[in-house]
Amino acid sequence: MNCRHCHAPLEQVFLDLGHAPPSNAYLDAAALRAPETTFPLRLFACGRCRLVQTEDYAGADALFSADYAYFSSTSRSWLAHAARYADMITARLGLDAASRVVEVASNDGYLLRNFLAAGIPCLGVEPTDSTASAAEALGIPVVRAFFGEELARQLVADGMAADLVCGNNVYAHVPDINDFTCGLATLLKPEGVVTLEFPHLMRLVEFAQFDTVYHEHFSYLSLLTVERIFAGAGLRVFDVEELPTHGGSLRVYGCHEAASHVRSERVDAVLGEEVRRGMDTATFYEDFQGRADGIKNALLTFLLEQKRLGRSVAAYGAAAKGNTLLNYAGVRPDLLPFVCDAAAAKQDRFMPGSHIPILAPGALEAARPDFVLILPWNIADEVREQLAGLAATGTRFVTAVPRLEVT
């Protein structure tokens, strides 16, 4: 396999999590009696452009199916984050009824609903039928397709060139990152702006967030690498923000090379920090495997000890990161009998690989376990607030990443 950006041979293994099913391939009861497809889950670090990327086995069409079960609007904190962004970018760019906003991977309309309410013309691009239907029910127009340069040309021909193209947590999800980036450039008006949010590889390594690795994440990104990818498509980064979302993300602002947007000092500040930490060297990408193994072993030790002592443990949040953690650790229903999730699309189904049943949150109230393992640690505070009634009667909360913590 060669690098999906610069095509250099890939030789340095960054992380090997064995074999696993796609992390959002939730199962119904009938599927438990059928064979389950798994793929190698291994990451390489490119020695030339430093793009960290999955070994290619699973295609996007197999990962983002019609019944895709991740709905962004399930998280109140994410809805608030989206609303703040919409207000900010509308004011910053002076968007109005004469503008056009296109969101790539618009999911269930969690973001575009804000532009719709403000009277700003918008369009979603979303390949999964389940989430696209939810957005359309809100009145948001959606093109049901994977995004790339060909689709961008078609949209421009249809009069859909954009003043703002936004993509939240999609840049890591595209198998052909060069074609996707060329599509952004094609869709953008001459003075238009693209903003992309994605987990920052620097924070992933700093906080040992190995559970954010799954097949749907084809790429793991630094600003150093994103600048190179943008340049290949005729775009440049002119601003960047560091965000707390998903354990530490970047929001990158891009434009055409010839556009008038002035480069912010924040770009050089983040690039300087990445260089200071050695992200432009091979050394930075070594020894991550041992840290992942330590987290896995600590979780298994905890679960086995609670079982020995006769204490009950359940989990909250049937998140993709939880599937990565549980499958790598080999956790099954004997150690974790059920997971609760607020998303109706996941309830009464089963976690891929581990086959742990997913129940509605009310099951926690009925069971009142001794411990609740919060799998989506990035919204742990929100979950603790939601489950405050359990804490009042003695339930304790557990997170496994970046280290095992019991509160």
C-alpha positions in Angstrom: 0.0 0.0 0.0 1.1 3.5 -0.8 0.2 6.8 1.0 -3.3 8.0 0.0 -1.9 11.5 -0.3 1.7 11.5 -1.6 1.8 7.9 -2.8 5.1 7.1 -1.0 5.4 3.5 0.2 4.1 2.9 3.8 6.6 1.2 6.0 6.1 2.5 9.6 3.3 0.9 11.6 1.7 3.3 14.0 -0.8 1.1 15.6 -2.1 -2.5 15.1 -5.5 -3.3 16.8 -5.9 -6.7 15.1 -9.2 -7.5 13.3 -12.5 -5.8 14.0 -15.8 -5.2 12.3 -16.8 -1.7 11.2 -17.5 0.3 14.4 -20.9 1.6 13.3 -22.1 -1.8 11.9 -24.6 -2.4 14.7 -26.4 -5.8 14.5 -30.0 -6.9 14.9 -30.9 -10.2 16.6 -31.0 -12.1 13.3 -27.5 -11.0 12.4 -26.1 -12.6 15.6 -26.7 -16.0 13.9 -24.8 -15.1 10.8 -21.1 -14.7 10.1 -19.7 -11.3 10.9 -17.2 -9.6 8.6 -14.0 -8.2 10.2 -11.2 -6.2 8.7 -7.6 -5.6 9.8 -7.4 -2.4 11.8 -3.9 -1.2 11.3 -2.5 2.3 10.9 0.7 3.4 9.1 2.5 6.7 9.3 3.8 8.0 6.0 7.5 8.8 6.1 7.2 11.6 3.5 4.0 13.6 4.3 3.4 12.2 7.8 -0.2 11.3 7.1 -1.3 8.6 9.5 -3.8 6.3 7.7 -5.6 3.0 7.8 -4.5 0.0 5.8 -7.0 -0.2 3.0 -9.4 -3.1 3.3 -12.9 -1.7 3.9 -14.5 0.6 1.3 -16.6 3.6 2.2 -19.8 2.1 0.7 -19.4 -0.8 3.2 -18.9 1.5 6.2 -21.5 4.2 5.5 -24.5 2.1 4.7 -28.2 3.2 4.2 -29.0 2.3 7.8 -26.0 4.2 9.3 -26.8 4.6 13.0 -24.8 7.7 14.0 -27.1 10.7 14.5 -25.2 13.9 15.4 -28.3 15.5 17.1 -28.3 12.9 19.9 -25.7 14.9 21.8 -26.9 18.2 23.3 -23.4 19.5 23.7 -22.7 18.8 20.0 -25.9 20.7 19.0 -24.8 23.6 21.1 -21.3 23.5 19.5 -22.9 23.6 16.0 -25.1 26.5 16.9 -22.2 28.5 18.2 -20.3 27.8 15.0 -23.2 28.9 12.8 -23.6 32.2 14.7 -19.8 32.9 14.6 -19.2 32.0 10.9 -22.4 33.9 9.8 -21.1 37.1 11.5 -17.4 36.5 10.4 -18.3 36.0 6.7 -21.3 38.3 6.5 -23.6 35.5 5.3 -27.1 36.4 4.3 -30.0 35.4 2.0 -27.7 36.0 -1.0 -25.1 33.5 0.2 -24.9 29.7 0.0 -23.7 27.2 2.6 -22.9 23.6 1.7 -22.1 21.1 4.4 -20.4 17.9 3.4 -21.5 15.0 5.5 -24.5 16.9 6.8 -25.8 13.9 8.8 -29.2 14.6 10.3 -29.2 18.4 9.8 -27.7 19.1 13.3 -25.7 22.1 11.8 -27.6 23.3 8.7 -30.8 23.7 10.7 -29.2 26.9 12.1 -28.5 28.4 8.7 -32.0 27.4 7.6 -33.5 29.2 10.6 -31.5 32.3 9.7 -32.8 32.4 6.1 -29.4 31.5 4.6 -29.7 29.1 1.6 -28.0 25.8 2.4 -27.5 22.3 1.0 -26.4 19.1 2.6 -24.3 16.4 1.0 -24.9 13.1 2.8 -24.6 9.5 1.5 -26.5 7.7 4.3 -30.2 7.5 3.8 -31.1 7.2 7.5 -29.5 10.5 8.4 -30.4 12.3 5.1 -34.0 11.5 5.7 -33.9 13.1 9.1 -32.4 16.3 7.7 -35.0 16.4 4.9 -37.7 16.2 7.5 -36.4 19.5 8.9 -36.7 21.1 5.5 -33.0 20.9 4.6 -32.3 20.0 0.9 -29.9 17.0 0.7 -27.9 15.5 -2.1 -27.5 11.8 -1.3 -24.0 11.0 -2.5 -20.4 10.7 -1.5 -18.6 14.0 -2.1 -15.7 14.4 -4.5 -14.5 16.5 -7.4 -17.0 15.1 -9.9 -20.0 15.9 -7.6 -18.6 19.4 -6.9 -18.4 20.1 -10.7 -22.0 19.0 -11.0 -23.1 21.2 -8.1 -21.3 24.2 -9.6 -23.0 23.5 -13.0 -26.3 23.5 -11.2 -25.6 27.0 -9.7 -24.6 25.7 -6.2 -21.1 27.2 -5.9 -20.6 28.0 -2.2 -19.6 31.0 -0.1 -19.0 28.5 2.8 -18.2 24.8 2.6 -18.1 23.2 6.0 -17.3 19.7 7.0 -17.3 18.5 10.6 -15.6 15.2 11.4 -15.7 14.1 7.7 -12.1 14.9 6.5 -10.8 11.8 8.3 -13.6 9.7 6.9 -12.8 10.0 3.2 -10.7 7.2 1.5 -9.6 9.5 -1.4 -8.5 12.6 0.5 -7.0 14.3 -2.6 -10.2 13.9 -4.7 -12.2 15.2 -1.7 -10.0 18.2 -1.3 -10.1 19.0 -5.0 -13.9 18.9 -4.7 -13.8 21.5 -1.9 -11.7 23.8 -4.2 -14.0 23.2 -7.1 -17.2 24.0 -5.1 -15.8 27.1 -3.5 -16.4 30.6 -4.9 -13.3 32.7 -5.6 -13.5 34.4 -2.2 -15.3 31.5 -0.5 -14.2 29.8 2.7 -14.0 26.2 3.7 -13.9 25.1 7.3 -13.1 21.6 8.4 -13.1 20.2 11.9 -11.3 17.0 12.7 -9.6 15.4 15.7 -6.0 16.6 16.0 -3.4 13.8 15.7 -1.2 15.7 18.2 -3.9 15.3 20.9 -4.6 11.7 19.9 -1.0 10.8 20.7 -0.8 13.1 23.7 -3.8 11.6 25.4 -3.5 8.0 24.0 -6.9 8.2 22.3 -6.4 4.9 20.4 -10.1 4.2 20.7 -10.8 6.9 18.1 -9.2 4.6 15.6 -11.7 2.7 13.4 -12.2 1.8 9.8 -14.4 4.8 9.1 -11.5 7.0 10.0 -9.2 6.6 7.0 -6.8 9.4 8.0 -5.5 11.0 11.2 -4.4 14.5 10.7 -1.9 17.2 11.7 -1.9 20.7 10.5 1.5 20.0 8.9 -0.1 17.3 6.7 -3.3 19.2 6.0 -1.3 22.2 4.7 0.4 19.9 2.2 -2.9 18.3 1.1 -4.6 21.7 0.7 -1.7 23.0 -1.4 -2.0 20.1 -3.8 -5.6 21.2 -4.5 -4.8 24.9 -4.9 -6.0 25.8 -1.4 -4.2 27.4 1.5 -4.9 27.4 5.2 -5.3 31.0 6.5 -6.6 30.4 10.0 -7.0 27.6 12.6 -8.7 27.2 15.9 -7.9 24.6 18.6 -11.2 23.1 19.9 -11.9 20.8 22.9 -14.3 18.6 21.0 -13.5 14.9 20.5 -10.6 15.1 22.9 -8.9 17.9 21.0 -9.7 19.0 17.5 -8.7 21.6 14.9 -11.0 23.8 12.9 -9.1 24.8 9.8 -10.1 27.7 7.6 -9.1 27.4 3.9 -9.5 29.4 0.7 -8.2 29.6 -2.8 -4.5 30.4 -3.1 -5.4 33.7 -4.8 -8.1 34.7 -2.4 -7.7 37.9 -0.2 -8.0 36.2 3.2 -5.1 37.2 5.4 -3.1 34.4 7.1 -3.5 34.4 10.9 -0.6 34.1 13.4 -2.5 31.1 14.8 -1.5 29.0 11.8 2.2 29.4 12.5 1.6 28.9 16.2 0.0 25.5 15.7 2.5 24.5 13.1 5.3 25.5 15.4 3.9 23.4 18.2 3.6 20.4 16.0 7.3 20.8 14.9 8.4 21.3 18.5 6.8 18.0 19.4 8.5 16.2 16.5 5.5 15.5 14.3 7.7 16.0 11.3 9.9 13.2 12.4 9.5 9.4 12.5 10.2 9.3 16.2 6.9 10.9 17.1 5.0 7.9 15.6 6.9 5.3 17.6 5.8 3.5 20.8 2.1 4.3 20.6 1.2 0.6 20.6 2.5 0.1 24.1 0.3 2.9 25.4 -2.8 1.4 23.8 -2.0 -2.0 25.3 -1.7 -0.4 28.7 -5.2 1.1 28.5 -6.6 -2.1 27.3 -5.0 -4.1 30.1 -6.2 -1.7 32.8 -9.8 -1.9 31.6 -9.7 -5.7 31.5 -8.2 -5.9 35.0 -10.9 -3.6 36.3 -13.8 -5.6 34.8 -12.4 -8.9 35.9 -11.9 -7.6 39.4 -15.5 -6.3 39.7 -16.8 -9.7 38.4 -14.7 -11.5 41.1 -16.1 -9.2 43.8 -19.7 -9.7 42.5 -20.1 -6.0 41.6 -22.2 -5.0 38.6 -20.9 -2.9 35.6 -22.9 -1.6 32.7 -21.9 1.0 30.0 -23.3 4.1 28.6 -22.9 5.3 25.0 -22.8 2.8 22.1 -20.2 4.9 20.4 -17.8 3.9 17.7 -14.8 4.6 20.0 -16.4 2.2 22.5 -16.6 -0.5 19.9 -12.9 -0.1 19.2 -12.0 -0.3 22.9 -14.2 -3.3 23.7 -13.2 -5.3 20.6 -9.5 -4.7 21.1 -9.8 -5.7 24.8 -12.0 -8.7 24.0 -14.8 -7.6 26.3 -18.0 -9.6 25.9 -21.4 -9.7 27.7 -20.0 -11.8 30.5 -18.0 -8.8 31.7 -20.3 -6.0 30.4 -23.9 -7.3 30.1 -25.4 -4.2 28.4 -24.8 -0.7 27.0 -27.3 2.1 27.1 -27.7 4.7 24.4 -30.1 7.6 23.8 -30.1 7.1 20.0 -33.3 5.2 19.1 -31.5 3.9 16.0 -29.1 1.9 18.1 -31.5 0.6 20.8 -32.5 -3.1 20.7 -29.5 -3.8 18.5 -26.1 -5.2 19.4 -22.5 -3.8 19.5 -20.5 -5.1 16.5 -17.9 -7.7 17.4 -18.7 -7.9 21.2 -22.4 -8.6 20.6 -23.3 -6.6 23.8 -27.0 -5.6 23.7 -27.8 -1.9 23.4 -30.7 -0.8 25.6 -32.6 2.5 26.2 -31.2 4.6 29.1 -34.1 3.5 31.3 -32.4 0.2 31.8 -29.7 1.8 33.9 -32.4 3.2 36.3 -33.9 -0.3 36.6 -30.5 -2.1 37.1 -28.7 0.6 39.2 -25.3 -1.0 38.6 -22.4 -0.4 40.9 -20.4 1.2 38.0 -21.2 2.8 34.7 -18.4 2.7 32.1 -18.8 5.8 29.9 -17.5 4.8 26.5 -17.8 8.2 24.8 -15.3 9.9 27.2 -15.4 13.1 25.2 -18.9 13.8 26.5 -18.4 12.3 29.9 -19.4 15.4 31.8 -22.7 15.5 29.8 -23.4 11.8 30.6 -22.6 12.3 34.3 -25.1 15.2 34.4 -27.7 13.1 32.7 -27.2 10.2 35.1 -26.9 12.2 38.3 -29.8 10.3 39.8 -27.7 7.1 39.7 -24.8 8.8 41.3 -27.1 9.9 44.2 -27.8 6.3 45.0 -24.2 5.1 44.9 -23.4 4.3 41.2 -19.8 5.3 40.3 -18.6 6.4 36.8 -15.6 4.9 35.0 -13.7 6.2 32.0 -10.8 4.1 30.4 -9.0 6.7 28.2 -6.4 8.2 28.6 -6.2 6.2 31.8 -8.7 4.3 34.0 -10.5 6.7 36.3 -13.3 6.0 38.7 -15.4 8.9 40.0 
